[in-house]
Amino acid sequence: MSLALAKPLESNRLRSAIPVSSSSVSARRVSSAIQSLLAPSLTTTRQNWLGAVARLTSESRPDLRGQLVEFLDAGPLDLGNPLGGMSIGEIGVVYEALVALSNHRDRRQKGQYFTPDDVASFMARQVQAFGDGHWLDPCCGVGNLAWHLADAMSDPAEFVSAQLTLIDMDPVALRTAIALLVASFAADGDDECLPRLAARSRARDFLDSAALPRHDFVIVNPPYAATAPNARFRTAAARELYAYFLERISLESKGFIAVTPASHLSAAKYDSLRVILEERSGGEVFVFDNVPDTCFRGFKYGSTNTSKTNFVRAAITVSSPSHTSWRLTPILRWAARSRLRMWSSAHRFLVDLRNGPNGEWAKVMPGTEAVWDALRSNGQTLSDLVHRERTQFALHVASTPRYYISASKRDLNRGSKHVLYFRTREEMNRAYVLLNSSLPYWWWRCVDGGITLPIRTLLSLPLPAVLSATPSLVTALEESEGRDLVKKLNAGRQNENIRRPRELVESIDDELLRGVRFDFSEVFAADMFEEVSR
């Protein structure tokens, strides 16, 4: 069969139990459905759920009504059609909520989080890099990813009937996914589609030692949860389910599309996973920030904190037989108003893979490749200036950056900071100039970019070929310490930092990077997609 994509924004489905998706979730529809289906016992809640799925699918597919109801082993729900009019992503959110509200501890342990529609749609559109083949969704849930994958195919009916296999540990979710996919995409009167898909699919643990079903490619949103070391896997030291998933997928498939946390690109415990990925011919990694907007925008159930959304720094990794090298985006940052533009133009930020000093996969911003290459060739780092013992020459650096990093000679009143000591005033002033340029923030975004600024990352900052403490720059920085002091309330405490004026930072950049072409404007952009092109 051909894997050609459907025309943009068109639906090529023969029938549809589920409407074309949008980028948002209707809180009203989702909440109403949850209230209708949630029962005092998990058993009754699941039966209500299957009844709602039976109602939705049998009403949309009268030609397959009897088959669908028998397969779901549930009569259509008598409470109306609570899932009617929902996208597949919204249906996934309802099921996620029902599982979490019935047994939130079990959900956290399994690391179950369903994929939003626009994330799944973006992933599915990457099939243009793949050839013909059989696809496996090893954590299908209620079918979010598989649904969008089928919708991206030139012949969704044939794809669901013959070229797709589903796996999930949750038999109710698996049964739901099969029914929704068949109801949405099976050809008119095709009573073989459901038994074929059901016969290929499995309720099992993807990570057990049993052989996987026949497949060529994988699309997956693996579970994100800590687990015990498993000697079967080279990534055992990571103790993370998603590392085990990516390892098995990398070694046993011809290609894959996966959404994961972005931590595997830089954290030391994922060194072995990066080696495994580098053994492949190549691919593309799209890296997403969690502010101002986040990939997993929506609802979070079964969690004890006050946040209403899933603030995961996500990455989408695409590796197909057609890829010959690895490319990465920087950490993409966008506001809600730019969400559609972000998905349509994320590819323009891809940059050839560069490795950091500790094996990290660097997330280098386009326009700063020459900066990376020039600094990495110098061989010296900030650690060469810093003295291990306390001295009278100290700089203070906040360890929780968001939009900038700076260094201060004054003792910042804050809960989290690094204090760096130097042997001489001259060495302190050289570091003072360096740490108030764009370079430390750019470097952190390249090799880490997490919640905090690790001291290892800070000390690994390369030194420019020419790093001098120009008196005028040192004086300007000292004068700004009082003028540009900012305070931010965090956890009930006013935390101090120094936010340097951009013109001062840019003047330092020009001094440190003479002869190097660079553009840091996107590095500091709160929304990198306000315009389609720059």
N, C-alpha and C positions, 0 to 999 in steps of 0.2 A: 504494500500500500504506500501511497505518497504521504509524506509528512508536511506537505506544503501548508503554510499558514492561511487562515481565512483572511479576507480583506479587513483592514483596520475598522473597528467599531461596527462591524456587521456580524450577525449571527447566522451560522450555517446549519443550525440544528433543525432536524426534521420536526421534532416536538420539543416542548419545554415544560417541565414541572416547575422550573425555577426561572425567575426573570433575569435579564442581563444585570450584572452586578454594578455597584457603584463604589465609591471610595469611602463611604461612611456607613455606619451602623445606626439603624433607627432604634433609639432607646425605648421609644414607646412600643414598637412592635415586639422587640426582644423581651421587655419586661412583662408585657401582656402574655406572651407565650409561656414564659417561665411560671407566672402565677397560675396559668391554666393547667400546667403539666406537673408541677412539683407536688408530691404527696408525702405523707408522714414516713413512708417506708421506701427504701431504694427499689424494692421489687415492684411496687405499685407505680413509682415514678417511671421506671423503665417500660412497664407495660403501657402507661399513658403515652410515653414517647413513641413507641412502636405503633401505637394506634394512630397518633398524629401523622407519622410518616406514611402509614397505610392510607389514611384519608387523603393526604396531599398527592401521593403517587397514583392512587387508583382513580381519583377524580380527573387527573390530568391525562391518564392513559386508560380509558375505558376498554381499549382493545387488549390490554394486559392486566386488567383489574383482578381477575381471579388468581392469576399467577403471582402477582405482587402480594396480595393479601395472604395467600398460602405461604409464600416465602417468609414474610415478616412474622407469620404466626400470631397475627393480631387483627381483630376486626377494626375497621375504620372508626376512629374516635367519635363519640357522640357529642362532643363539646364544640362542634364547629370545626373550622380548619385553622388552628392557631399558627401553623407554619406557612399559610397561604400568603403569597406576595413577597416572601423573603428571598434574598439572595442566598447562595450556598454559604457565604461567609457568615451571614446572620444566623442561619440554621446551625452552623458550627458553634457560634457563640452561645446559642440557647442550650445545645447539648453540653458544652463546656460548663455552663452555669449549673445545669441540673446535676452533673457529676460532682462538681465542686461543693454545691450546697448539700448534697446527699452524703458526700465523704471527701471533704477537702484534703485531709491528710493523704489519702490514697492518691489523689490527683497530683499533689506536690511531689510525692515520692516517684511517680511515674513521669513527671516533667511534661505533662500534657498541656500544650497551648496550640489552639487552632489558628490557621493561617488566614489573615484578612484577605478580602477579595482582590484588592489591587496588588497586593504582594504576590498572591497566587497567579494573577493574570500576567504580571511582569515575568515571573518565573516560567510560566508556560510559553510565553512568546520567545523564549530563548531556544525553543526546539529548532529554530531555523539553522542552528549550528550543527544539528545532528542529522544523520541519515535515517534510512528506514530501519525499523527495529521494534522490538517488544519492550514495553515500559513496565516498570515495577514501582509501586508506591508502598514502601514497607512500614509506614506509620499513617495509614490512610485516614484515620479518624472517621468522620462522616462523609469524607470525599472531597474536601475543599480543593486540594491540589489536583487530584485526578479529574475533577469536574472541569476545571479551567484548562487542564492539559487536553482533554477530549475536545473542548470547545475551540481550541487552537488548531485542531487538525482539519485537513481538507475533507475528510469523511469521518465524522465523529461516530456514526453508527457502526461502521466497520472497525474502527479503533476500539470501541468499548467491547464489541463482540469478540474480537480476535487478537488484539494487540496490547491488552492491559491486564495486569495482575495486581491484586490488592492484598496487603498483609496488615493485620492489627491484632494486638493482644486482647482488645475489647471486642467480644463477639457481637454485642449490640451495635457498636459503632460500625463494625465491618458490615453487618447485615444492612444497616442504614445506608452506607455508602453504595453498596451494590444496587439497592432498590432505587436510590436517587439517580444514579448514573444511567441505569436502564430506562427509568421513566423519562429522563431528560433527553436521551440520545438514541435509544433503540429505534430501528426502522419500523415503519407502519406494520403492525401485525407480526413482528419478528418475535415469536415465542421461544426462539433458541438463544437469544442474546443473554437473558438472565441465567439460565442453567449453565451456559458456557463460562460466563464471568464468575459465577459462584463456584464452579468446579475448579477453576484455576486459583481462586483466592484462598487464603489460609488465615485462620485465627491462631496465631502463634507468636512466639518471641523471635524477632528477627535475628537476635544475637545468639540464639542457641546453636549448637554445633551441627544441627541437621542441615543438609544441602538446601540452598535457596531454590525457589521455582525458576524455571528457565526464563531468562530475560537478557536484554542487551543494555538497557539504560534504566536509570533510577531517578525519580523525582521525590524529594523527601523534606519534611520538616521533622527532624529527629527529636527525641525527648531531651530536655535540658535538665539534668539532675546528676548530682554526685552519686557515685556507686563504688563498690569494692573493687580493688585491683583484680584483674582477670588475666592470668598468665597466657591465655590464648592470644592476646592482642599485644602488638608492639607498643601500643599507646597505653598500656596498663598503668603507667605512672601518672597519667592524667586523672584517673579515677572519675571520668566523666562519661556518661552514656553516649553523648553525641560524638565524642572522639572515637569510641568503639564503632559507632554507626558509620562514620566517615571512613574509618580504616577498612571495614569490611566492604563497603560500597566501592572504595577506590580500587581495592584488590580484586573484586569479583564482578565488576561491570565494565563495559566499554566506555561509559560516560555517565555523568550525573548532573543534576541540578539540585542544590541543597540550600536551605536557609538555616543559619545557625547563629549563635552569638559570635561577635567579631573577635572574641578573646583568643581564638586559636591562631590568629595571625601574629601575636606578639608574646603571649604568656610563655614562660620558660617550660611549664609542664606539658606544653603541646609541641615541644621540639621534635619529637618522633613523628607526630602527625604531619608537620610541615615537610619532613623528609619524605614521608610516604607520598604526599601530594606532589612534591618536586620530582618524584620518580615517574609521574605521569607526563604525557607529552606537553600539557599546558592547559590553560583555561583562563577564565576571567572571574575576578572577585569584586563585587560591589559592596561597599562598606557604608553603613548608615549610622548617623548620630541619633541620639534620642531627644534632642532639643533643637529648635523649638517644637518640631513635630517628630513623631516616632513611627517607625514601620508598624508596630503592633498597637497602634492607636485603637481604642475600643474599651472593653470592660475586663475587669480582673475579678475573678470570684475565688473564694476560698483562701484569701490571703489576709494576714492579720495587720498589715500596715495600712496607712490612710490613703495611699495613692490609688487612683481610680483606673489607671492605665498600666500597661506592661512596658516599662521603660528599659527594654533590652536594646543594647547596641548590637544591631543585627548585621549579618553579612550574607549575601547570596553568592554562592560559588557555582560556577558553570564550567564543566570540563567535558569536552566532546572529542571524538576522534579527529575532528578538523582543526582543533587548536594545536599550535606548534610551540607556543611559549606561554608563560604566565603574564597576565596584566592585572593591575589592581587600580581601583579608584582611591582617592583620598577618603577621609571620613566625610561623607556628604551631609550637608546641613541645609535644611529647608523649613520654611514656615508652611502652615496648613494651606494658605492660599496658593502656594506653588507646588502642591503635591502632584498634580497631574503633569506639570512641566518637568518635575523631577523624574518621574518614571519614564517620560518620553525622551529625555536628554541625558540620562545618567551615563550612557556609553561614551559621551565625549570627554569624560574625565579619566578614562582608562590610561594608565601609564605602565611601561615595561617594569617588571618586577626588579626591585633592588632589595638586597638583604641588609639588615641592620647589624650592629656590632655583636649582638648576641643571637644571631640567626633569625631575628624578626623579619616578617614580610612587611617592608616599609610601605606606608600609605602616602606616597609622595604626590603633592599637589601639582597638576600641570602648570608650567611656568616657573617651577622651582627645581626642575631636574638638574640644571647646571649647578645650582647651589649644592645639591646633594653630592654630585660627582666631585666638585671642587673641594668640599669639606672632607669627604671621606678619603680623598687622596693625600690629605695632609698628615694623617696618622696620629696627631695629638688631640687630647680631649680635656675637658674641664678638670677631670681627676688629676691631670698633671700639674694643675695650679693649686689645687686644694690640699691643705695640710691636715693630717689626721688628728693632731692634738690641738687643744684650745689655745688660741692666741688673742692678742688685742685687736686683730684685724678680722672682722666678721661681716658677712652679708646674710640677710634673712630673705628667704624665698617661700612664699605660700605654697603649700603642697596640695591644694585643691583648686587647680585652675579651671576656668570655664572658657573665657574669651581672650585671655592674655596671661602671660607670665612676666613678672618683674622681680628685681632684687632691690633691697633697701639696706642702707647702712644703719637706719634706726631699727630698734628692736620692736618688731611688729607685735601688737597685742592681739593675738589670735590663737585659736586652739590647735591649729595644724600648720606646721612650717618646717622647713629645713634651715639649719644654721651651718654655714660654710665658713671655715677658718683658713687663713692664709699666712704664709711666713712673713711677707713684707707688705707694706702699703702699696707698692707698685704692682705686685701680683693681685692684690685685692682690687685695685682700680681697673686693671685689665679685665678681671672677671666681672666687675661692676658694669663696665661698658658692654661686654658680651651679653650678660644676663638681662640687660634692658633693651636689647635689640629684638628683632622679630625671631631670631634664631632659636631661642629655647622653646618658645611656644610652637613654632613650626616643627622642631625636632620631636617634641612630645607628641604632636599630632601624627607625625610620620611613624614613630616606632612604638607608640603606646596609645595615648588618647583615651584612656579609661577614666575612672572617677577621680583618681588621684595622680599626682606626679611622683612616681617612685624615685628614690634617691639614685638607684642604679641608672635610670633613664637620664636624670639630670646630669650625673657625673660623666655619662657617655657622650655628652654634647661635644661635637668636634670643634676644634679651634680654627678660626680662619687663618689663612697663611700669614696675614698681617693683622696682629692684634695689639694695638697700642692704646694706652690710656691718654688720649688726647685731652689736655687740660680743659679746653673749652667744653667738651662733652661731659667730663667729670663734674665740672662746676654746674652745668645746666641740670644734670641729674640730681645733684645735691640740693639745688634750689627748688626742684620740683617735689622734694620729699614731703614738705609741709603743705604745699599748694595742692598737690594731687593725691593726698591721702583720702581714701574712701573707706567707708564702713558698711558692712552688710550683716544684718541680723541672721544668724543661723543657729538653730537648736538653742534659742534663748540667749545667745551671746553675740555681742557686737564684735565682728572680726575685721581687723584692719588689713589693708593692702594699699599698694601704690599703683594707680592707673596712670601711666605716663601718657602725655599727649602724643597722638599719632605722628605729628610733624617731627617731634624729637626722636621718636623711635625710627622713623624713616631716615633721618639724618645720620643716625648711628649705622643703619643698614648700608647706606651709601659709602660710609667710611670703611666698614668691615668687608664689604663685598666688591671692592673696586675691581673692575675688569670682568665681573661675573654677571651674566644676564639673569634677572630674577623679577618675579611679580608675586608679591605676597598678598595682593588685594583679596583673593578668594580665601586665603588662609583665615582671615579675620572676618569674613562675611557671615553675618547672622543668617542670611538666606542666599545660597549660591545659585538660586534659580529664579530670581526676580525678573530676569530677562531670558528669553530663549537662547540668545547668544550674546557674547560680549566682545 
